[in-house]
């Protein structure tokens, strides 16, 4: 049968799912925009991921000893 073909099944699901877009509320999008503006302006302090990971690594090593 045609529906036993994985390609055909994937192809059909792709076209069927196009109309199922997720939408986000205006309030949520405005909140995200404010967060980005706060980070870009320096209002909110950020930390490089590498520094945070190094600190966590050191903390876990200290607990092991």
MOPAC internal coordinates of N, CA, C and O (Angstrom, degrees):
PM7 1SCF
backbone

  N    0.0000 0     0.00 0     0.00 0    0    0    0
  C    1.4541 1     0.00 0     0.00 0    1    0    0
  C    1.5309 1   109.47 1     0.00 0    2    1    0
  O    1.2310 1   120.09 1   -26.14 1    3    2    1
  N    1.3254 1   117.44 1   153.86 1    3    2    1
  C    1.4568 1   121.91 1  -178.12 1    5    3    2
  C    1.5314 1   111.88 1   -64.31 1    6    5    3
  O    1.2310 1   119.88 1   148.78 1    7    6    5
  N    1.3407 1   117.84 1   -31.22 1    7    6    5
  C    1.4607 1   119.93 1  -177.67 1    9    7    6
  C    1.5241 1   112.72 1   -78.81 1   10    9    7
  O    1.2310 1   119.26 1   174.80 1   11   10    9
  N    1.3227 1   119.02 1    -5.20 1   11   10    9
  C    1.4604 1   121.76 1   174.84 1   13   11   10
  C    1.5254 1   111.72 1   -81.07 1   14   13   11
  O    1.2310 1   120.26 1   166.79 1   15   14   13
  N    1.3119 1   117.11 1   -13.21 1   15   14   13
  C    1.4606 1   122.12 1  -179.58 1   17   15   14
  C    1.5389 1   108.87 1   -80.91 1   18   17   15
  O    1.2310 1   119.11 1   -61.27 1   19   18   17
  N    1.3462 1   119.31 1   118.73 1   19   18   17
  C    1.4719 1   121.35 1  -178.97 1   21   19   18
  C    1.5348 1   112.67 1   -58.13 1   22   21   19
  O    1.2310 1   120.43 1   143.86 1   23   22   21
  N    1.3307 1   116.79 1   -36.14 1   23   22   21
  C    1.4600 1   119.79 1   178.82 1   25   23   22
  C    1.5230 1   110.26 1   -62.90 1   26   25   23
  O    1.2310 1   120.28 1   132.36 1   27   26   25
  N    1.2999 1   117.07 1   -47.64 1   27   26   25
  C    1.4655 1   120.90 1  -178.94 1   29   27   26
  C    1.5249 1   110.97 1   -63.18 1   30   29   27
  O    1.2310 1   120.38 1   139.93 1   31   30   29
  N    1.3227 1   116.88 1   -40.07 1   31   30   29
  C    1.4602 1   120.12 1   179.53 1   33   31   30
  C    1.5260 1   110.49 1   -64.03 1   34   33   31
  O    1.2310 1   120.69 1   135.08 1   35   34   33
  N    1.3335 1   116.29 1   -44.92 1   35   34   33
  C    1.4596 1   120.68 1   179.20 1   37   35   34
  C    1.5242 1   110.23 1   -63.52 1   38   37   35
  O    1.2310 1   120.67 1   135.26 1   39   38   37
  N    1.3134 1   116.32 1   -44.74 1   39   38   37
  C    1.4568 1   122.36 1   179.33 1   41   39   38
  C    1.5281 1   110.95 1   -58.40 1   42   41   39
  O    1.2310 1   120.45 1   133.96 1   43   42   41
  N    1.3051 1   116.74 1   -46.04 1   43   42   41
  C    1.4617 1   121.20 1   179.89 1   45   43   42
  C    1.5271 1   111.89 1   -65.16 1   46   45   43
  O    1.2310 1   120.54 1   136.20 1   47   46   45
  N    1.3358 1   116.57 1   -43.80 1   47   46   45
  C    1.4669 1   119.80 1   179.34 1   49   47   46
  C    1.5206 1   111.25 1   -63.45 1   50   49   47
  O    1.2310 1   120.44 1   142.10 1   51   50   49
  N    1.3296 1   116.77 1   -37.90 1   51   50   49
  C    1.4617 1   119.80 1   178.41 1   53   51   50
  C    1.5242 1   110.48 1   -58.59 1   54   53   51
  O    1.2310 1   120.15 1   129.30 1   55   54   53
  N    1.3155 1   117.32 1   -50.70 1   55   54   53
  C    1.4589 1   120.50 1  -177.27 1   57   55   54
  C    1.5247 1   112.03 1   -68.90 1   58   57   55
  O    1.2310 1   120.18 1   148.02 1   59   58   57
  N    1.3207 1   117.26 1   -31.98 1   59   58   57
  C    1.4591 1   119.43 1   178.91 1   61   59   58
  C    1.5202 1   111.85 1   -72.52 1   62   61   59
  O    1.2310 1   119.88 1   148.78 1   63   62   61
  N    1.3318 1   117.83 1   -31.22 1   63   62   61
  C    1.4573 1   121.12 1  -175.12 1   65   63   62
  C    1.5215 1   113.49 1   -85.86 1   66   65   63
  O    1.2310 1   119.44 1   174.30 1   67   66   65
  N    1.3214 1   118.68 1    -5.70 1   67   66   65
  C    1.4638 1   120.19 1  -179.12 1   69   67   66
  C    1.5229 1   112.75 1   -60.76 1   70   69   67
  O    1.2310 1   119.92 1   147.26 1   71   70   69
  N    1.2894 1   117.75 1   -32.74 1   71   70   69
  C    1.4592 1   120.84 1  -178.97 1   73   71   70
  C    1.5136 1   113.72 1   -82.08 1   74   73   71
  O    1.2310 1   119.29 1   179.08 1   75   74   73
  N    1.3010 1   118.96 1    -0.92 1   75   74   73
  C    1.4603 1   122.88 1  -175.70 1   77   75   74
  C    1.5235 1   111.80 1  -100.28 1   78   77   75
  O    1.2310 1   120.04 1  -137.65 1   79   78   77
  N    1.3232 1   117.53 1    42.35 1   79   78   77
  C    1.4570 1   120.97 1  -179.31 1   81   79   78
  C    1.5172 1   110.48 1   -63.98 1   82   81   79
  O    1.2310 1   121.22 1   -40.96 1   83   82   81
  N    1.3236 1   115.27 1   139.04 1   83   82   81
  C    1.4544 1   120.70 1   173.78 1   85   83   82
  C    1.5152 1   108.15 1   -82.18 1   86   85   83
  O    1.2310 1   120.26 1   -44.66 1   87   86   85
  N    1.3117 1   117.11 1   135.34 1   87   86   85
  C    1.4559 1   120.72 1   176.88 1   89   87   86
  C    1.5171 1   109.11 1  -118.14 1   90   89   87
  O    1.2310 1   121.28 1   -35.58 1   91   90   89
  N    1.3136 1   115.15 1   144.42 1   91   90   89
  C    1.4534 1   121.22 1  -179.96 1   93   91   90
  C    1.5193 1   108.43 1  -109.22 1   94   93   91
  O    1.2310 1   121.05 1   -31.34 1   95   94   93
  N    1.3132 1   115.60 1   148.66 1   95   94   93
  C    1.4645 1   119.52 1  -177.92 1   97   95   94
  C    1.5258 1   110.53 1   -70.26 1   98   97   95
  O    1.2310 1   121.33 1   -24.46 1   99   98   97
  N    1.3078 1   115.06 1   155.54 1   99   98   97
  C    1.4670 1   121.48 1   178.68 1  101   99   98
  C    1.5226 1   109.75 1   -60.90 1  102  101   99
  O    1.2310 1   119.82 1   138.57 1  103  102  101
  N    1.3357 1   117.95 1   -41.43 1  103  102  101
  C    1.4656 1   121.15 1   179.54 1  105  103  102
  C    1.5234 1   111.37 1   -59.91 1  106  105  103
  O    1.2310 1   120.46 1   136.82 1  107  106  105
  N    1.3164 1   116.73 1   -43.18 1  107  106  105
  C    1.4625 1   120.74 1  -179.70 1  109  107  106
  C    1.5285 1   110.70 1   -64.33 1  110  109  107
  O    1.2310 1   120.35 1   135.82 1  111  110  109
  N    1.3308 1   116.94 1   -44.18 1  111  110  109
  C    1.4658 1   120.58 1   179.93 1  113  111  110
  C    1.5259 1   111.22 1   -65.35 1  114  113  111
  O    1.2310 1   120.07 1   141.57 1  115  114  113
  N    1.3257 1   117.47 1   -38.43 1  115  114  113
  C    1.4643 1   120.53 1   177.07 1  117  115  114
  C    1.5179 1   110.82 1   -66.08 1  118  117  115
  O    1.2310 1   120.35 1   141.74 1  119  118  117
  N    1.3268 1   116.93 1   -38.26 1  119  118  117
  C    1.4657 1   121.30 1   176.68 1  121  119  118
  C    1.5314 1   110.18 1   -61.63 1  122  121  119
  O    1.2310 1   120.03 1   134.73 1  123  122  121
  N    1.3156 1   117.55 1   -45.27 1  123  122  121
  C    1.4561 1   120.51 1   177.81 1  125  123  122
  C    1.5206 1   111.33 1   -61.60 1  126  125  123
  O    1.2310 1   120.58 1   138.90 1  127  126  125
  N    1.3158 1   116.49 1   -41.10 1  127  126  125
  C    1.4601 1   120.74 1   179.26 1  129  127  126
  C    1.5293 1   110.92 1   -62.88 1  130  129  127
  O    1.2310 1   120.03 1   137.95 1  131  130  129
  N    1.3384 1   117.54 1   -42.05 1  131  130  129
  C    1.4653 1   121.08 1   177.47 1  133  131  130
  C    1.5295 1   110.57 1   -63.04 1  134  133  131
  O    1.2310 1   120.42 1   140.00 1  135  134  133
  N    1.3415 1   116.80 1   -40.00 1  135  134  133
  C    1.4624 1   119.89 1   179.05 1  137  135  134
  C    1.5246 1   110.84 1   -62.28 1  138  137  135
  O    1.2310 1   120.26 1   135.95 1  139  138  137
  N    1.3265 1   117.10 1   -44.05 1  139  138  137
  C    1.4651 1   121.33 1   179.38 1  141  139  138
  C    1.5248 1   109.91 1   -62.30 1  142  141  139
  O    1.2310 1   120.28 1   135.17 1  143  142  141
  N    1.3272 1   117.08 1   -44.83 1  143  142  141
  C    1.4606 1   120.71 1   179.41 1  145  143  142
  C    1.5216 1   111.25 1   -62.34 1  146  145  143
  O    1.2310 1   119.85 1   140.74 1  147  146  145
  N    1.3374 1   117.90 1   -39.26 1  147  146  145
  C    1.4626 1   121.58 1   178.38 1  149  147  146
  C    1.5288 1   111.13 1   -63.96 1  150  149  147
  O    1.2310 1   120.26 1   139.18 1  151  150  149
  N    1.3096 1   117.10 1   -40.82 1  151  150  149
  C    1.4711 1   120.72 1   179.36 1  153  151  150
  C    1.5230 1   109.78 1   -68.55 1  154  153  151
  O    1.2310 1   120.08 1   134.62 1  155  154  153
  N    1.3266 1   117.45 1   -45.38 1  155  154  153
  C    1.4619 1   120.82 1  -178.14 1  157  155  154
  C    1.5221 1   112.13 1   -65.56 1  158  157  155
  O    1.2310 1   119.66 1   146.19 1  159  158  157
  N    1.3168 1   118.25 1   -33.81 1  159  158  157
  C    1.4648 1   121.57 1  -178.67 1  161  159  158
  C    1.5285 1   111.92 1   -81.47 1  162  161  159
  O    1.2310 1   119.78 1   167.00 1  163  162  161
  N    1.3212 1   118.03 1   -13.00 1  163  162  161
  C    1.4549 1   121.18 1  -178.65 1  165  163  162
  C    1.5148 1   113.02 1    90.14 1  166  165  163
  O    1.2310 1   119.84 1  -177.37 1  167  166  165
  N    1.3150 1   117.90 1     2.63 1  167  166  165
  C    1.4672 1   121.76 1   178.80 1  169  167  166
  C    1.5246 1   110.57 1   -62.42 1  170  169  167
  O    1.2310 1   120.64 1   144.99 1  171  170  169
  N    1.3337 1   116.38 1   -35.01 1  171  170  169
  C    1.4634 1   122.25 1   178.76 1  173  171  170
  C    1.5209 1   107.94 1  -109.91 1  174  173  171
  O    1.2310 1   120.78 1   -53.85 1  175  174  173
  N    1.3262 1   116.10 1   126.15 1  175  174  173
  C    1.4577 1   119.96 1  -179.58 1  177  175  174
  C    1.5271 1   109.44 1   -77.15 1  178  177  175
  O    1.2310 1   121.17 1   -44.52 1  179  178  177
  N    1.3059 1   115.36 1   135.48 1  179  178  177
  C    1.4674 1   120.73 1   178.05 1  181  179  178
  C    1.5203 1   108.54 1  -118.60 1  182  181  179
  O    1.2310 1   121.04 1   -19.58 1  183  182  181
  N    1.3081 1   115.62 1   160.42 1  183  182  181
  C    1.4552 1   122.17 1  -178.44 1  185  183  182
  C    1.5266 1   108.99 1  -129.12 1  186  185  183
  O    1.2310 1   120.46 1   -43.02 1  187  186  185
  N    1.3328 1   116.72 1   136.98 1  187  186  185
  C    1.4663 1   118.82 1   177.16 1  189  187  186
  C    1.5294 1   110.22 1   -62.20 1  190  189  187
  O    1.2310 1   120.67 1   -41.55 1  191  190  189
  N    1.3005 1   116.32 1   138.45 1  191  190  189
  C    1.4587 1   121.57 1  -178.27 1  193  191  190
  C    1.5264 1   111.40 1   -58.83 1  194  193  191
  O    1.2310 1   120.52 1   142.47 1  195  194  193
  N    1.3188 1   116.61 1   -37.53 1  195  194  193
  C    1.4649 1   119.99 1  -178.96 1  197  195  194
  C    1.5228 1   111.01 1   -61.02 1  198  197  195
  O    1.2310 1   120.31 1   140.00 1  199  198  197
  N    1.3396 1   117.01 1   -40.00 1  199  198  197
  C    1.4659 1   120.31 1   179.18 1  201  199  198
  C    1.5253 1   111.23 1   -66.45 1  202  201  199
  O    1.2310 1   120.56 1   137.97 1  203  202  201
  N    1.3015 1   116.53 1   -42.03 1  203  202  201
  C    1.4626 1   120.59 1   179.99 1  205  203  202
  C    1.5287 1   110.21 1   -64.40 1  206  205  203
  O    1.2310 1   120.50 1   135.96 1  207  206  205
  N    1.3312 1   116.65 1   -44.04 1  207  206  205
  C    1.4631 1   119.95 1  -179.72 1  209  207  206
  C    1.5284 1   110.83 1   -64.64 1  210  209  207
  O    1.2310 1   120.00 1   140.50 1  211  210  209
  N    1.3190 1   117.61 1   -39.50 1  211  210  209
  C    1.4641 1   120.85 1   178.66 1  213  211  210
  C    1.5294 1   110.53 1   -64.31 1  214  213  211
  O    1.2310 1   120.55 1   138.21 1  215  214  213
  N    1.3259 1   116.56 1   -41.79 1  215  214  213
  C    1.4609 1   120.18 1   178.14 1  217  215  214
  C    1.5304 1   111.07 1   -63.91 1  218  217  215
  O    1.2310 1   120.22 1   137.68 1  219  218  217
  N    1.3322 1   117.18 1   -42.32 1  219  218  217
  C    1.4625 1   120.13 1   177.23 1  221  219  218
  C    1.5173 1   111.50 1   -63.32 1  222  221  219
  O    1.2310 1   120.65 1   139.81 1  223  222  221
  N    1.3107 1   116.37 1   -40.19 1  223  222  221
  C    1.4613 1   120.68 1   178.62 1  225  223  222
  C    1.5215 1   110.16 1   -61.52 1  226  225  223
  O    1.2310 1   120.70 1   135.05 1  227  226  225
  N    1.3275 1   116.27 1   -44.95 1  227  226  225
  C    1.4594 1   119.76 1   179.48 1  229  227  226
  C    1.5256 1   111.00 1   -64.00 1  230  229  227
  O    1.2310 1   120.45 1   140.26 1  231  230  229
  N    1.3250 1   116.75 1   -39.74 1  231  230  229
  C    1.4612 1   120.21 1  -179.90 1  233  231  230
  C    1.5240 1   110.99 1   -64.43 1  234  233  231
  O    1.2310 1   119.54 1   139.74 1  235  234  233
  N    1.3216 1   118.48 1   -40.26 1  235  234  233
  C    1.4515 1   120.56 1  -179.40 1  237  235  234
  C    1.5216 1   111.07 1   -72.94 1  238  237  235
  O    1.2310 1   120.30 1   147.08 1  239  238  237
  N    1.3199 1   117.03 1   -32.92 1  239  238  237
  C    1.4649 1   119.59 1   176.46 1  241  239  238
  C    1.5189 1   110.60 1   -66.92 1  242  241  239
  O    1.2310 1   120.29 1   142.39 1  243  242  241
  N    1.3242 1   117.05 1   -37.61 1  243  242  241
  C    1.4589 1   121.02 1   178.01 1  245  243  242
  C    1.5335 1   111.24 1   -64.42 1  246  245  243
  O    1.2310 1   120.33 1   144.46 1  247  246  245
  N    1.3136 1   116.97 1   -35.54 1  247  246  245
  C    1.4623 1   120.50 1   179.76 1  249  247  246
  C    1.5221 1   111.57 1   -71.23 1  250  249  247
  O    1.2310 1   120.35 1   150.04 1  251  250  249
  N    1.3346 1   116.93 1   -29.96 1  251  250  249
  C    1.4581 1   120.98 1  -179.01 1  253  251  250
  C    1.5233 1   112.15 1   -72.01 1  254  253  251
  O    1.2310 1   119.85 1   155.49 1  255  254  253
  N    1.3164 1   117.90 1   -24.51 1  255  254  253
  C    1.4687 1   120.18 1  -177.42 1  257  255  254
  C    1.4859 1   111.69 1   -93.32 1  258  257  255
  O    1.2310 1   120.10 1   180.00 1  259  258  257

